[in-house]
């Protein structure tokens, strides 16, 4: 248990930051899953629309250093390629 006021405050801040980071990571994963589901359904128009929103979410998470920028670029590239490959 934290003994000093400074340590107690850092513990509170760490808990709040962890909660926010977890929420952002969950939002990022959900957006990717929605694009994949749209691709599986075979609806290219819907997949494109969901991808546009997911791309924004991915960039937002990468900008906050929750995931690395290269990982964000890799996900966006693979999703875009999967949508492009739809017939």
N, CA, C and O atoms as a GROMACS GRO file, in nm:
protein
  348
    1UNK      N    1   0.084  -0.119   0.000
    1UNK     CA    2   0.000   0.000   0.000
    1UNK      C    3   0.088   0.125   0.000
    1UNK      O    4   0.194   0.127   0.063
    2UNK      N    5   0.043   0.228  -0.071
    2UNK     CA    6   0.120   0.351  -0.081
    2UNK      C    7   0.122   0.422   0.055
    2UNK      O    8   0.019   0.436   0.121
    3UNK      N    9   0.241   0.467   0.094
    3UNK     CA   10   0.257   0.528   0.226
    3UNK      C   11   0.255   0.680   0.222
    3UNK      O   12   0.209   0.743   0.317
    4UNK      N   13   0.304   0.740   0.114
    4UNK     CA   14   0.311   0.886   0.108
    4UNK      C   15   0.196   0.940   0.024
    4UNK      O   16   0.134   0.868  -0.053
    5UNK      N   17   0.171   1.068   0.039
    5UNK     CA   18   0.066   1.133  -0.038
    5UNK      C   19   0.098   1.127  -0.186
    5UNK      O   20   0.008   1.107  -0.269
    6UNK      N   21   0.224   1.143  -0.220
    6UNK     CA   22   0.267   1.138  -0.360
    6UNK      C   23   0.241   0.999  -0.418
    6UNK      O   24   0.192   0.987  -0.531
    7UNK      N   25   0.273   0.895  -0.342
    7UNK     CA   26   0.253   0.759  -0.390
    7UNK      C   27   0.104   0.727  -0.405
    7UNK      O   28   0.064   0.657  -0.498
    8UNK      N   29   0.023   0.779  -0.313
    8UNK     CA   30  -0.123   0.757  -0.325
    8UNK      C   31  -0.178   0.824  -0.449
    8UNK      O   32  -0.262   0.768  -0.519
    9UNK      N   33  -0.130   0.946  -0.475
    9UNK     CA   34  -0.176   1.017  -0.594
    9UNK      C   35  -0.133   0.944  -0.721
    9UNK      O   36  -0.212   0.930  -0.815
   10UNK      N   37  -0.008   0.896  -0.726
   10UNK     CA   38   0.038   0.822  -0.844
   10UNK      C   39  -0.044   0.696  -0.864
   10UNK      O   40  -0.071   0.658  -0.978
   11UNK      N   41  -0.083   0.630  -0.757
   11UNK     CA   42  -0.166   0.510  -0.767
   11UNK      C   43  -0.302   0.544  -0.826
   11UNK      O   44  -0.354   0.471  -0.911
   12UNK      N   45  -0.360   0.655  -0.781
   12UNK     CA   46  -0.490   0.700  -0.836
   12UNK      C   47  -0.476   0.733  -0.984
   12UNK      O   48  -0.560   0.694  -1.065
   13UNK      N   49  -0.369   0.805  -1.019
   13UNK     CA   50  -0.349   0.843  -1.159
   13UNK      C   51  -0.325   0.720  -1.246
   13UNK      O   52  -0.375   0.713  -1.359
   14UNK      N   53  -0.249   0.625  -1.195
   14UNK     CA   54  -0.221   0.504  -1.272
   14UNK      C   55  -0.349   0.426  -1.298
   14UNK      O   56  -0.368   0.373  -1.407
   15UNK      N   57  -0.436   0.418  -1.198
   15UNK     CA   58  -0.562   0.346  -1.214
   15UNK      C   59  -0.650   0.415  -1.318
   15UNK      O   60  -0.713   0.348  -1.400
   16UNK      N   61  -0.655   0.547  -1.314
   16UNK     CA   62  -0.738   0.622  -1.409
   16UNK      C   63  -0.683   0.606  -1.551
   16UNK      O   64  -0.760   0.587  -1.645
   17UNK      N   65  -0.552   0.614  -1.565
   17UNK     CA   66  -0.490   0.600  -1.697
   17UNK      C   67  -0.512   0.459  -1.752
   17UNK      O   68  -0.538   0.442  -1.871
   18UNK      N   69  -0.500   0.359  -1.666
   18UNK     CA   70  -0.522   0.220  -1.707
   18UNK      C   71  -0.664   0.200  -1.756
   18UNK      O   72  -0.687   0.131  -1.855
   19UNK      N   73  -0.760   0.260  -1.687
   19UNK     CA   74  -0.901   0.249  -1.727
   19UNK      C   75  -0.922   0.313  -1.865
   19UNK      O   76  -0.991   0.256  -1.950
   20UNK      N   77  -0.864   0.430  -1.886
   20UNK     CA   78  -0.879   0.500  -2.014
   20UNK      C   79  -0.812   0.423  -2.128
   20UNK      O   80  -0.868   0.409  -2.236
   21UNK      N   81  -0.690   0.374  -2.102
   21UNK     CA   82  -0.616   0.299  -2.203
   21UNK      C   83  -0.690   0.172  -2.242
   21UNK      O   84  -0.698   0.138  -2.360
   22UNK      N   85  -0.744   0.102  -2.142
   22UNK     CA   86  -0.820  -0.021  -2.168
   22UNK      C   87  -0.942   0.009  -2.253
   22UNK      O   88  -0.974  -0.068  -2.344
   23UNK      N   89  -1.010   0.118  -2.224
   23UNK     CA   90  -1.127   0.157  -2.301
   23UNK      C   91  -1.091   0.189  -2.446
   23UNK      O   92  -1.160   0.147  -2.538
   24UNK      N   93  -0.982   0.262  -2.465
   24UNK     CA   94  -0.940   0.298  -2.600
   24UNK      C   95  -0.898   0.174  -2.680
   24UNK      O   96  -0.930   0.163  -2.798
   25UNK      N   97  -0.828   0.082  -2.615
   25UNK     CA   98  -0.784  -0.040  -2.683
   25UNK      C   99  -0.905  -0.126  -2.721
   25UNK      O  100  -0.907  -0.187  -2.827
   26UNK      N  101  -1.004  -0.129  -2.635
   26UNK     CA  102  -1.126  -0.205  -2.664
   26UNK      C  103  -1.199  -0.145  -2.784
   26UNK      O  104  -1.246  -0.218  -2.871
   27UNK      N  105  -1.209  -0.013  -2.788
   27UNK     CA  106  -1.274   0.056  -2.900
   27UNK      C  107  -1.201   0.027  -3.030
   27UNK      O  108  -1.263   0.007  -3.134
   28UNK      N  109  -1.068   0.025  -3.025
   28UNK     CA  110  -0.984  -0.002  -3.142
   28UNK      C  111  -1.008  -0.145  -3.193
   28UNK      O  112  -1.023  -0.166  -3.313
   29UNK      N  113  -1.010  -0.240  -3.102
   29UNK     CA  114  -1.031  -0.380  -3.141
   29UNK      C  115  -1.172  -0.402  -3.196
   29UNK      O  116  -1.190  -0.478  -3.291
   30UNK      N  117  -1.270  -0.337  -3.137
   30UNK     CA  118  -1.408  -0.350  -3.183
   30UNK      C  119  -1.423  -0.295  -3.324
   30UNK      O  120  -1.492  -0.354  -3.407
   31UNK      N  121  -1.358  -0.183  -3.352
   31UNK     CA  122  -1.369  -0.123  -3.485
   31UNK      C  123  -1.309  -0.215  -3.591
   31UNK      O  124  -1.364  -0.227  -3.701
   32UNK      N  125  -1.198  -0.280  -3.559
   32UNK     CA  126  -1.137  -0.374  -3.652
   32UNK      C  127  -1.229  -0.495  -3.674
   32UNK      O  128  -1.247  -0.541  -3.786
   33UNK      N  129  -1.288  -0.544  -3.565
   33UNK     CA  130  -1.377  -0.659  -3.574
   33UNK      C  131  -1.498  -0.628  -3.662
   33UNK      O  132  -1.542  -0.713  -3.740
   34UNK      N  133  -1.552  -0.507  -3.651
   34UNK     CA  134  -1.668  -0.469  -3.733
   34UNK      C  135  -1.634  -0.467  -3.881
   34UNK      O  136  -1.717  -0.506  -3.964
   35UNK      N  137  -1.516  -0.422  -3.915
   35UNK     CA  138  -1.474  -0.423  -4.056
   35UNK      C  139  -1.464  -0.566  -4.105
   35UNK      O  140  -1.512  -0.598  -4.214
   36UNK      N  141  -1.401  -0.652  -4.027
   36UNK     CA  142  -1.387  -0.792  -4.067
   36UNK      C  143  -1.523  -0.860  -4.084
   36UNK      O  144  -1.542  -0.940  -4.176
   37UNK      N  145  -1.617  -0.828  -3.995
   37UNK     CA  146  -1.751  -0.885  -4.006
   37UNK      C  147  -1.820  -0.838  -4.133
   37UNK      O  148  -1.889  -0.916  -4.199
   38UNK      N  149  -1.803  -0.711  -4.168
   38UNK     CA  150  -1.863  -0.658  -4.291
   38UNK      C  151  -1.802  -0.725  -4.414
   38UNK      O  152  -1.871  -0.752  -4.512
   39UNK      N  153  -1.672  -0.751  -4.409
   39UNK     CA  154  -1.605  -0.818  -4.520
   39UNK      C  155  -1.657  -0.961  -4.533
   39UNK      O  156  -1.683  -1.008  -4.643
   40UNK      N  157  -1.672  -1.031  -4.420
   40UNK     CA  158  -1.724  -1.167  -4.420
   40UNK      C  159  -1.866  -1.173  -4.476
   40UNK      O  160  -1.903  -1.268  -4.544
   41UNK      N  161  -1.945  -1.069  -4.447
   41UNK     CA  162  -2.083  -1.064  -4.495
   41UNK      C  163  -2.088  -1.040  -4.645
   41UNK      O  164  -2.189  -1.070  -4.709
   42UNK      N  165  -1.980  -0.987  -4.703
   42UNK     CA  166  -1.974  -0.967  -4.847
   42UNK      C  167  -2.032  -0.835  -4.894
   42UNK      O  168  -2.053  -0.817  -5.014
   43UNK      N  169  -2.058  -0.744  -4.804
   43UNK     CA  170  -2.117  -0.614  -4.841
   43UNK      C  171  -2.004  -0.511  -4.852
   43UNK      O  172  -1.958  -0.457  -4.751
   44UNK      N  173  -1.962  -0.485  -4.974
   44UNK     CA  174  -1.846  -0.398  -4.996
   44UNK      C  175  -1.876  -0.253  -4.955
   44UNK      O  176  -1.789  -0.186  -4.899
   45UNK      N  177  -1.996  -0.205  -4.983
   45UNK     CA  178  -2.031  -0.067  -4.947
   45UNK      C  179  -2.029  -0.049  -4.795
   45UNK      O  180  -1.975   0.049  -4.744
   46UNK      N  181  -2.088  -0.144  -4.725
   46UNK     CA  182  -2.090  -0.136  -4.578
   46UNK      C  183  -1.948  -0.149  -4.523
   46UNK      O  184  -1.911  -0.079  -4.429
   47UNK      N  185  -1.870  -0.239  -4.580
   47UNK     CA  186  -1.732  -0.258  -4.534
   47UNK      C  187  -1.650  -0.130  -4.553
   47UNK      O  188  -1.569  -0.095  -4.468
   48UNK      N  189  -1.671  -0.063  -4.665
   48UNK     CA  190  -1.599   0.061  -4.691
   48UNK      C  191  -1.636   0.168  -4.590
   48UNK      O  192  -1.549   0.241  -4.542
   49UNK      N  193  -1.764   0.179  -4.559
   49UNK     CA  194  -1.810   0.279  -4.462
   49UNK      C  195  -1.756   0.249  -4.322
   49UNK      O  196  -1.709   0.339  -4.252
   50UNK      N  197  -1.763   0.124  -4.283
   50UNK     CA  198  -1.713   0.085  -4.150
   50UNK      C  199  -1.561   0.103  -4.145
   50UNK      O  200  -1.507   0.141  -4.041
   51UNK      N  201  -1.493   0.075  -4.256
   51UNK     CA  202  -1.348   0.092  -4.261
   51UNK      C  203  -1.310   0.239  -4.241
   51UNK      O  204  -1.211   0.269  -4.174
   52UNK      N  205  -1.387   0.329  -4.299
   52UNK     CA  206  -1.357   0.472  -4.285
   52UNK      C  207  -1.361   0.513  -4.137
   52UNK      O  208  -1.274   0.587  -4.090
   53UNK      N  209  -1.462   0.464  -4.065
   53UNK     CA  210  -1.472   0.495  -3.922
   53UNK      C  211  -1.361   0.425  -3.843
   53UNK      O  212  -1.304   0.483  -3.750
   54UNK      N  213  -1.332   0.302  -3.879
   54UNK     CA  214  -1.228   0.226  -3.809
   54UNK      C  215  -1.091   0.290  -3.830
   54UNK      O  216  -1.009   0.293  -3.738
   55UNK      N  217  -1.066   0.340  -3.949
   55UNK     CA  218  -0.939   0.404  -3.979
   55UNK      C  219  -0.917   0.524  -3.886
   55UNK      O  220  -0.806   0.546  -3.837
   56UNK      N  221  -1.022   0.600  -3.864
   56UNK     CA  222  -1.014   0.713  -3.773
   56UNK      C  223  -0.984   0.667  -3.631
   56UNK      O  224  -0.901   0.726  -3.562
   57UNK      N  225  -1.052   0.562  -3.588
   57UNK     CA  226  -1.030   0.509  -3.452
   57UNK      C  227  -0.888   0.457  -3.436
   57UNK      O  228  -0.826   0.478  -3.332
   58UNK      N  229  -0.838   0.389  -3.537
   58UNK     CA  230  -0.702   0.333  -3.532
   58UNK      C  231  -0.600   0.447  -3.522
   58UNK      O  232  -0.506   0.440  -3.444
   59UNK      N  233  -0.619   0.550  -3.602
   59UNK     CA  234  -0.527   0.664  -3.597
   59UNK      C  235  -0.532   0.734  -3.461
   59UNK      O  236  -0.429   0.778  -3.410
   60UNK      N  237  -0.651   0.744  -3.403
   60UNK     CA  238  -0.667   0.809  -3.273
   60UNK      C  239  -0.589   0.732  -3.166
   60UNK      O  240  -0.520   0.792  -3.083
   61UNK      N  241  -0.599   0.600  -3.168
   61UNK     CA  242  -0.530   0.517  -3.069
   61UNK      C  243  -0.379   0.524  -3.090
   61UNK      O  244  -0.303   0.530  -2.994
   62UNK      N  245  -0.335   0.523  -3.214
   62UNK     CA  246  -0.192   0.531  -3.243
   62UNK      C  247  -0.136   0.667  -3.202
   62UNK      O  248  -0.023   0.677  -3.155
   63UNK      N  249  -0.215   0.770  -3.220
   63UNK     CA  250  -0.171   0.904  -3.183
   63UNK      C  251  -0.152   0.921  -3.033
   63UNK      O  252  -0.075   1.007  -2.990
   64UNK      N  253  -0.219   0.840  -2.955
   64UNK     CA  254  -0.205   0.844  -2.809
   64UNK      C  255  -0.103   0.742  -2.758
   64UNK      O  256  -0.092   0.719  -2.638
   65UNK      N  257  -0.029   0.680  -2.851
   65UNK     CA  258   0.074   0.582  -2.819
   65UNK      C  259   0.022   0.461  -2.743
   65UNK      O  260   0.094   0.401  -2.664
   66UNK      N  261  -0.103   0.426  -2.766
   66UNK     CA  262  -0.158   0.304  -2.708
   66UNK      C  263  -0.113   0.184  -2.791
   66UNK      O  264  -0.085   0.077  -2.738
   67UNK      N  265  -0.107   0.205  -2.922
   67UNK     CA  266  -0.043   0.106  -3.010
   67UNK      C  267   0.061   0.181  -3.093
   67UNK      O  268   0.055   0.304  -3.106
   68UNK      N  269   0.155   0.108  -3.147
   68UNK     CA  270   0.261   0.170  -3.228
   68UNK      C  271   0.205   0.215  -3.362
   68UNK      O  272   0.112   0.153  -3.415
   69UNK      N  273   0.260   0.321  -3.416
   69UNK     CA  274   0.212   0.375  -3.543
   69UNK      C  275   0.225   0.274  -3.657
   69UNK      O  276   0.141   0.270  -3.747
   70UNK      N  277   0.331   0.192  -3.654
   70UNK     CA  278   0.348   0.092  -3.759
   70UNK      C  279   0.242  -0.017  -3.750
   70UNK      O  280   0.195  -0.068  -3.852
   71UNK      N  281   0.203  -0.052  -3.629
   71UNK     CA  282   0.097  -0.151  -3.611
   71UNK      C  283  -0.034  -0.095  -3.666
   71UNK      O  284  -0.111  -0.167  -3.730
   72UNK      N  285  -0.060   0.032  -3.640
   72UNK     CA  286  -0.181   0.095  -3.691
   72UNK      C  287  -0.180   0.094  -3.844
   72UNK      O  288  -0.280   0.061  -3.906
   73UNK      N  289  -0.067   0.128  -3.903
   73UNK     CA  290  -0.056   0.130  -4.049
   73UNK      C  291  -0.075  -0.010  -4.107
   73UNK      O  292  -0.138  -0.026  -4.211
   74UNK      N  293  -0.020  -0.110  -4.038
   74UNK     CA  294  -0.033  -0.248  -4.084
   74UNK      C  295  -0.179  -0.293  -4.084
   74UNK      O  296  -0.225  -0.356  -4.179
   75UNK      N  297  -0.251  -0.262  -3.977
   75UNK     CA  298  -0.393  -0.300  -3.970
   75UNK      C  299  -0.474  -0.229  -4.079
   75UNK      O  300  -0.556  -0.292  -4.147
   76UNK      N  301  -0.451  -0.100  -4.094
   76UNK     CA  302  -0.526  -0.025  -4.196
   76UNK      C  303  -0.496  -0.078  -4.336
   76UNK      O  304  -0.587  -0.090  -4.418
   77UNK      N  305  -0.371  -0.110  -4.362
   77UNK     CA  306  -0.332  -0.161  -4.494
   77UNK      C  307  -0.398  -0.296  -4.523
   77UNK      O  308  -0.450  -0.318  -4.632
   78UNK      N  309  -0.396  -0.385  -4.424
   78UNK     CA  310  -0.453  -0.518  -4.446
   78UNK      C  311  -0.604  -0.513  -4.462
   78UNK      O  312  -0.661  -0.586  -4.542
   79UNK      N  313  -0.670  -0.426  -4.385
   79UNK     CA  314  -0.815  -0.413  -4.399
   79UNK      C  315  -0.850  -0.354  -4.536
   79UNK      O  316  -0.943  -0.401  -4.602
   80UNK      N  317  -0.775  -0.252  -4.577
   80UNK     CA  318  -0.801  -0.190  -4.707
   80UNK      C  319  -0.780  -0.290  -4.820
   80UNK      O  320  -0.857  -0.292  -4.917
   81UNK      N  321  -0.677  -0.373  -4.810
   81UNK     CA  322  -0.649  -0.473  -4.912
   81UNK      C  323  -0.760  -0.578  -4.916
   81UNK      O  324  -0.798  -0.624  -5.024
   82UNK      N  325  -0.812  -0.614  -4.800
   82UNK     CA  326  -0.920  -0.713  -4.794
   82UNK      C  327  -1.047  -0.657  -4.858
   82UNK      O  328  -1.119  -0.729  -4.926
   83UNK      N  329  -1.074  -0.530  -4.836
   83UNK     CA  330  -1.192  -0.467  -4.897
   83UNK      C  331  -1.173  -0.457  -5.048
   83UNK      O  332  -1.266  -0.483  -5.125
   84UNK      N  333  -1.053  -0.420  -5.089
   84UNK     CA  334  -1.025  -0.407  -5.232
   84UNK      C  335  -1.038  -0.542  -5.304
   84UNK      O  336  -1.079  -0.547  -5.420
   85UNK      N  337  -1.003  -0.650  -5.234
   85UNK     CA  338  -1.007  -0.782  -5.294
   85UNK      C  339  -1.148  -0.839  -5.306
   85UNK      O  340  -1.169  -0.941  -5.372
   86UNK      N  341  -1.245  -0.772  -5.242
   86UNK     CA  342  -1.384  -0.821  -5.250
   86UNK      C  343  -1.433  -0.808  -5.393
   86UNK      O  344  -1.404  -0.711  -5.462
   87UNK      N  345  -1.509  -0.908  -5.437
   87UNK     CA  346  -1.559  -0.905  -5.575
   87UNK      C  347  -1.694  -0.838  -5.585
   87UNK      O  348  -1.749  -0.827  -5.694
   0.00000   0.00000   0.00000
